[in-house]
């Protein structure tokens, strides 16, 4: 089983089962208070609670597992480093996602070519799928992800946060630190771009 080691402020967190969700009893405020009080175990709890959502954000931005794992690790390193700046009256998830989005945008701004899309994505579940159906669904997923990763980063960000993380417009604006009007405009343009690029898949 893959393990994720986070190194920050001299502390090492070894997290088995990187993408396994665990329900945690602490509220965001209580957990944040413990972390800001210096409890390293509390930060490990934060990772276990939010790692899946952070990884999903990174994966949809970057298009492959290796880069997404790196971005997720960098997200939590940055969160640990700057946690003393976190406002305990706010919720943790949008704050972590904003860090992850910024990490991914920084990676994309380097203009480094993306690795090929992963070939081992699971096919959609179907009680009795035919081989043709499985192949078609895989091709559709691959095409959609290819088009998503080809969008400009700011459009990719709003599609990810709205349609995959299911954030409200207001939460997206908070996460990206953009005006609400810009978020709505970017989402409209991103949807139009995707629709235009995928119009050949529409049924006649």
Backbone torsions as a table, in degrees:
resi	resn	phi	psi	omega
1	UNK	NA	132.4	-178.3
2	UNK	-66.8	142.8	179.2
3	UNK	-122.4	146.9	-179.9
4	UNK	-113.4	123.0	177.3
5	UNK	-105.9	126.8	177.3
6	UNK	-110.7	128.5	-179.9
7	UNK	-115.3	115.7	179.4
8	UNK	-153.7	133.5	-180.0
9	UNK	52.1	34.0	177.9
10	UNK	81.4	-1.9	-179.1
11	UNK	-96.4	148.0	177.4
12	UNK	-122.4	127.5	176.5
13	UNK	-113.2	121.7	176.7
14	UNK	-104.6	112.5	-173.0
15	UNK	-113.0	103.5	173.8
16	UNK	-74.5	162.9	176.5
17	UNK	55.4	63.7	-171.7
18	UNK	-55.8	-36.3	-171.9
19	UNK	-112.5	30.4	-179.7
20	UNK	-105.0	121.2	-178.1
21	UNK	-77.1	137.3	177.5
22	UNK	-129.2	127.9	178.1
23	UNK	-74.4	128.5	-177.9
24	UNK	-109.1	141.3	-175.1
25	UNK	-77.0	-22.6	-174.7
26	UNK	-78.0	141.4	170.6
27	UNK	-71.6	165.4	177.3
28	UNK	-55.3	-43.9	-176.4
29	UNK	-64.1	-44.4	180.0
30	UNK	-65.2	-42.3	-179.4
31	UNK	-65.0	-44.2	179.4
32	UNK	-62.4	-39.3	179.6
33	UNK	-64.1	-40.3	178.4
34	UNK	-65.7	-41.6	-180.0
35	UNK	-65.2	-45.3	179.8
36	UNK	-68.2	-17.4	173.4
37	UNK	-84.2	-0.4	174.9
38	UNK	97.2	11.4	-178.6
39	UNK	-81.6	109.6	179.8
40	UNK	-68.7	-32.8	177.7
41	UNK	-63.1	-32.6	178.3
42	UNK	-67.3	-36.8	177.9
43	UNK	-68.6	-35.3	174.9
44	UNK	-62.3	-37.1	176.2
45	UNK	-63.8	-41.2	178.3
46	UNK	-59.5	-43.2	179.3
47	UNK	-61.5	-47.4	-178.5
48	UNK	-62.6	-32.5	-176.7
49	UNK	-76.6	-36.9	-170.5
50	UNK	-112.8	-1.5	-172.9
51	UNK	-62.5	-36.3	-176.8
52	UNK	-66.1	-46.3	179.9
53	UNK	-64.6	-40.1	179.5
54	UNK	-65.5	-44.6	178.5
55	UNK	-60.7	-42.8	-178.6
56	UNK	-62.2	-40.5	176.3
57	UNK	-58.9	-49.5	-177.5
58	UNK	-64.4	-39.5	-176.7
59	UNK	-66.1	-41.1	-179.4
60	UNK	-71.1	-26.7	175.7
61	UNK	-74.6	-45.4	-165.9
62	UNK	-100.9	-20.4	169.2
63	UNK	85.6	0.0	176.4
64	UNK	-151.8	156.0	-171.1
65	UNK	-66.5	-42.4	-175.5
66	UNK	-59.7	-51.4	-179.6
67	UNK	-65.7	-36.3	179.5
68	UNK	-65.5	-39.5	176.5
69	UNK	-62.6	-43.1	177.9
70	UNK	-61.3	-43.5	-178.8
71	UNK	-67.4	-38.6	178.2
72	UNK	-63.8	-42.6	178.3
73	UNK	-63.2	-43.9	179.2
74	UNK	-63.5	-35.5	178.1
75	UNK	-59.9	-47.1	-177.8
76	UNK	-73.1	-30.5	174.3
77	UNK	-62.8	-45.4	179.2
78	UNK	-65.7	-39.4	179.0
79	UNK	-60.7	-43.5	178.7
80	UNK	-63.5	-42.6	-176.7
81	UNK	-63.8	-37.7	-174.0
82	UNK	-110.6	19.3	-174.2
83	UNK	-67.4	-23.2	178.3
84	UNK	-65.9	-15.6	178.9
85	UNK	-90.8	-5.8	-177.4
86	UNK	-72.7	132.8	178.4
87	UNK	-85.5	114.9	-174.8
88	UNK	-68.1	-10.1	176.5
89	UNK	-81.6	-7.6	-179.3
90	UNK	-104.6	168.6	179.7
91	UNK	-90.0	153.9	-173.9
92	UNK	-77.7	-38.2	-171.2
93	UNK	-58.8	-49.4	179.4
94	UNK	-62.8	-33.7	179.0
95	UNK	-65.5	-45.2	179.1
96	UNK	-66.0	-40.1	179.7
97	UNK	-66.1	-35.8	177.3
98	UNK	-63.9	-41.3	176.8
99	UNK	-61.6	-44.7	-178.8
100	UNK	-63.7	-43.5	177.5
101	UNK	-58.5	-44.2	-180.0
102	UNK	-65.1	-39.2	176.5
103	UNK	-60.4	-45.9	-178.6
104	UNK	-66.9	-41.3	178.4
105	UNK	-62.7	-39.1	176.7
106	UNK	-61.6	-40.5	178.4
107	UNK	-64.2	-41.8	-178.7
108	UNK	-68.5	-31.4	-178.9
109	UNK	-70.4	-13.8	177.0
110	UNK	-75.3	-9.6	-179.0
111	UNK	61.5	25.3	176.5
112	UNK	-75.7	130.6	-179.3
113	UNK	-58.6	138.7	177.2
114	UNK	-71.9	147.1	174.1
115	UNK	-69.5	159.6	177.7
116	UNK	-57.8	149.9	178.0
117	UNK	-63.0	143.6	-177.3
118	UNK	-62.9	139.1	-178.3
119	UNK	-93.0	-7.0	-173.2
120	UNK	-102.6	25.0	176.6
121	UNK	-67.7	138.6	-179.9
122	UNK	-69.1	143.7	175.6
123	UNK	-74.4	154.9	177.3
124	UNK	-58.8	144.3	-179.1
125	UNK	-72.2	136.8	179.3
126	UNK	-147.6	131.4	-177.6
127	UNK	-54.7	-38.7	179.5
128	UNK	-146.3	70.3	-176.9
129	UNK	-73.5	141.6	173.2
130	UNK	-83.0	156.6	176.6
131	UNK	-56.2	-37.1	179.3
132	UNK	-65.6	-39.0	-179.9
133	UNK	-66.4	-42.9	179.3
134	UNK	-61.8	-45.3	179.7
135	UNK	-62.2	-43.8	-179.5
136	UNK	-63.4	-41.1	-179.7
137	UNK	-67.1	-40.8	177.3
138	UNK	-62.4	-43.0	179.2
139	UNK	-62.8	-40.1	179.8
140	UNK	-65.2	-45.0	178.7
141	UNK	-61.3	-44.6	-179.1
142	UNK	-63.1	-42.1	179.4
143	UNK	-64.6	-45.7	-179.4
144	UNK	-61.7	-44.0	-179.5
145	UNK	-66.8	-37.3	178.1
146	UNK	-62.2	-41.6	179.6
147	UNK	-69.0	-37.9	177.7
148	UNK	-62.5	-44.4	-177.6
149	UNK	-72.9	-13.2	177.7
150	UNK	-90.8	-8.2	177.8
151	UNK	-68.4	152.7	171.4
152	UNK	-56.4	145.5	-175.3
153	UNK	-51.9	-40.6	-177.5
154	UNK	-67.0	-31.5	176.5
155	UNK	-75.4	-38.9	177.3
156	UNK	-60.2	-36.8	-178.1
157	UNK	-63.4	-47.4	-176.2
158	UNK	-71.7	-34.6	176.1
159	UNK	-63.4	-46.1	179.7
160	UNK	-58.9	-50.6	-173.2
161	UNK	-72.7	-31.9	-178.8
162	UNK	-81.7	-49.4	-169.4
163	UNK	-94.4	-23.1	179.9
164	UNK	-104.5	-41.9	177.2
165	UNK	-90.8	-10.6	175.0
166	UNK	58.4	40.1	174.6
167	UNK	-80.4	151.4	173.8
168	UNK	-73.1	167.4	177.0
169	UNK	-58.9	-40.2	-179.4
170	UNK	-65.3	-39.9	179.0
171	UNK	-67.6	-37.0	177.3
172	UNK	-63.8	-44.7	178.6
173	UNK	-59.3	-40.2	178.0
174	UNK	-67.1	-44.4	-178.2
175	UNK	-62.1	-43.6	-176.2
176	UNK	-91.4	-7.3	-177.0
177	UNK	55.6	49.0	177.6
178	UNK	-123.8	155.5	174.4
179	UNK	-60.5	147.4	-179.8
180	UNK	-58.2	-38.8	-179.9
181	UNK	-62.8	-36.5	178.1
182	UNK	-66.8	-40.0	179.1
183	UNK	-61.0	-47.0	-179.2
184	UNK	-64.4	-40.3	179.6
185	UNK	-65.4	-44.7	179.9
186	UNK	-63.9	-39.6	-179.4
187	UNK	-66.2	-40.8	177.6
188	UNK	-60.7	-47.2	-178.0
189	UNK	-68.1	-37.4	179.0
190	UNK	-64.6	-43.9	178.4
191	UNK	-62.2	-40.9	-179.8
192	UNK	-64.6	-42.4	178.0
193	UNK	-60.2	-46.5	-179.6
194	UNK	-63.1	-43.2	180.0
195	UNK	-61.2	-42.1	179.7
196	UNK	-64.6	-40.6	-177.0
197	UNK	-74.6	-23.0	-177.7
198	UNK	-106.1	11.5	-174.4
199	UNK	-65.4	-22.5	179.1
200	UNK	-71.7	-11.9	179.7
201	UNK	-91.1	-8.0	-179.6
202	UNK	-70.1	144.7	177.5
203	UNK	-73.6	140.5	179.4
204	UNK	-67.0	NA	NA
